[in-house]
């Protein structure tokens, strides 16, 4: 029997942005998918107007496929499907914000804890120093 890693999910939060309060859960990407996502995101940023239609659609298909859930509701206060169909009904700024946050979350993953650790779960948040930094390099 072979090894099958557990699927990891990331919760994307948009605090301090125009989409504060939005939370989207996305699945972890394979290395190839991450490279594809980054390439598609870059292509979309480079194109303008109707020339961007094809690349935007491909990017939204990928993001829609990676969505697990979100707390988005429509104008009727009903939940919006966390799928490609739900994603493309949103403003492009929101959809691109999710794509960018997903790419950033995937690129900023720290290595997991060594195998010997049995307490707790691996944190997906970057660590923040808790001690004050020295005022000068010589101290």
C-alpha positions in Angstrom: 0.0 0.0 0.0 1.4 3.4 -1.0 1.6 6.7 0.9 -1.2 9.1 0.2 -0.8 12.6 1.8 -3.8 14.1 3.5 -5.4 17.0 1.6 -4.6 20.3 3.2 -6.8 23.4 3.1 -5.9 27.0 3.5 -8.3 29.7 4.8 -7.7 33.0 2.9 -8.7 36.1 4.8 -8.9 39.6 3.3 -8.7 41.8 6.4 -7.6 45.4 5.7 -8.9 45.2 2.1 -12.0 46.0 0.1 -13.1 42.5 0.8 -12.7 42.5 4.6 -14.8 39.8 6.2 -14.5 37.4 3.2 -13.1 34.0 4.0 -12.4 31.5 1.3 -11.1 28.0 1.9 -9.0 26.5 -0.9 -7.3 23.2 -1.3 -3.5 22.8 -1.5 -2.1 22.8 -5.0 0.5 20.4 -6.4 3.8 21.9 -7.5 2.7 21.8 -11.1 -0.7 23.4 -10.3 1.0 26.2 -8.3 3.3 26.9 -11.2 0.3 26.9 -13.6 -1.6 29.3 -11.2 1.3 31.7 -11.0 1.8 31.7 -14.7 -1.9 32.3 -15.4 -2.1 35.0 -12.8 0.9 36.8 -14.4 -0.6 36.4 -17.9 -3.9 38.0 -16.7 -1.9 40.9 -15.1 -0.1 41.5 -18.4 -3.2 41.6 -20.7 -5.9 44.2 -20.9 -9.4 44.5 -22.3 -10.7 41.7 -24.5 -7.2 40.2 -24.9 -7.5 39.1 -21.3 -10.7 37.2 -21.7 -9.2 33.8 -22.5 -6.5 33.9 -19.7 -9.0 35.2 -17.2 -11.4 32.3 -18.0 -8.6 29.7 -17.6 -7.5 31.3 -14.3 -11.1 31.4 -13.0 -11.7 27.8 -13.9 -8.6 26.8 -11.9 -9.6 29.0 -8.9 -13.2 27.7 -9.0 -11.9 24.1 -9.0 -9.7 24.8 -6.0 -12.5 26.5 -3.9 -13.7 24.3 -1.0 -16.0 26.8 0.7 -16.4 30.5 1.4 -18.7 32.7 3.4 -19.9 34.7 0.3 -23.6 35.5 0.0 -25.4 37.1 -3.0 -27.7 40.1 -3.2 -30.6 37.8 -2.0 -28.6 36.9 1.1 -28.3 33.3 0.0 -25.0 31.5 0.0 -23.1 31.6 -3.3 -21.8 28.3 -4.6 -18.0 27.9 -4.0 -17.4 26.9 -7.6 -16.5 28.2 -11.0 -20.1 29.1 -11.6 -20.3 31.1 -8.3 -16.9 32.7 -8.8 -17.7 34.1 -12.3 -20.8 35.9 -11.0 -18.6 38.0 -8.8 -16.7 41.2 -9.6 -13.4 40.5 -11.3 -11.5 42.4 -8.5 -12.9 39.9 -6.0 -12.0 36.9 -8.1 -8.5 38.1 -8.8 -8.0 38.9 -5.1 -8.8 35.2 -4.3 -6.5 34.0 -7.0 -3.6 36.2 -5.8 -4.2 35.3 -2.1 -4.2 31.6 -3.0 -0.9 31.9 -4.9 0.6 33.9 -2.1 -0.5 31.4 0.6 0.9 28.5 -1.4 4.2 30.2 -2.0 4.7 31.1 1.6 4.4 27.7 3.2 7.0 26.8 5.8 8.4 23.3 6.1 6.4 20.9 8.3 7.5 19.9 11.8 10.0 17.0 12.0 8.5 13.6 12.2 9.2 13.2 15.9 6.8 16.0 16.9 3.4 14.6 18.2 1.9 17.7 19.8 -0.5 20.1 18.0 -0.8 20.8 14.4 1.5 22.5 12.0 0.6 26.2 11.8 0.1 27.7 8.4 0.5 31.2 9.8 4.0 32.7 9.5 5.7 33.0 12.9 6.0 36.4 14.5 9.0 37.3 16.8 7.8 37.8 20.3 10.9 39.4 21.7 11.9 43.0 21.0 14.7 43.3 18.5 18.0 44.7 19.6 18.3 48.5 18.9 21.7 48.1 17.3 23.6 45.2 15.6 26.3 45.2 18.3 23.9 44.7 21.3 
